[in-house]
């Protein structure tokens, strides 16, 4: 096991170096990418509905696009609820 000096910004745990800084940025970046993906699925569903209305796409493809958007949105809402629940629980902790 390698021992890191005090000046290092990492922590050694079970032989693996874990960086403390930058973790928040990774989480926020991941969250933003997921929101963008949900948004793009919503836009694809809108386009599929327009294409169905104009007769360019059959009903099955339009419904699949709509359901993908719906499921991804429901998942995003549940993730948001879990994040808020975790935040509220952390805020209730006594220091």
LINHUDA-V277046 format. One record per helix or strand. SS is the DSSP state (@ for helix, = for strand). FROM is the first residue (numbers start at 1). TO is the last residue. If there is no record, write none. Layout:
((SS/FROM/TO) (SS/FROM/TO))
//
This chain:
((=/10/13) (=/16/19) (@/23/54) (@/59/92))
//
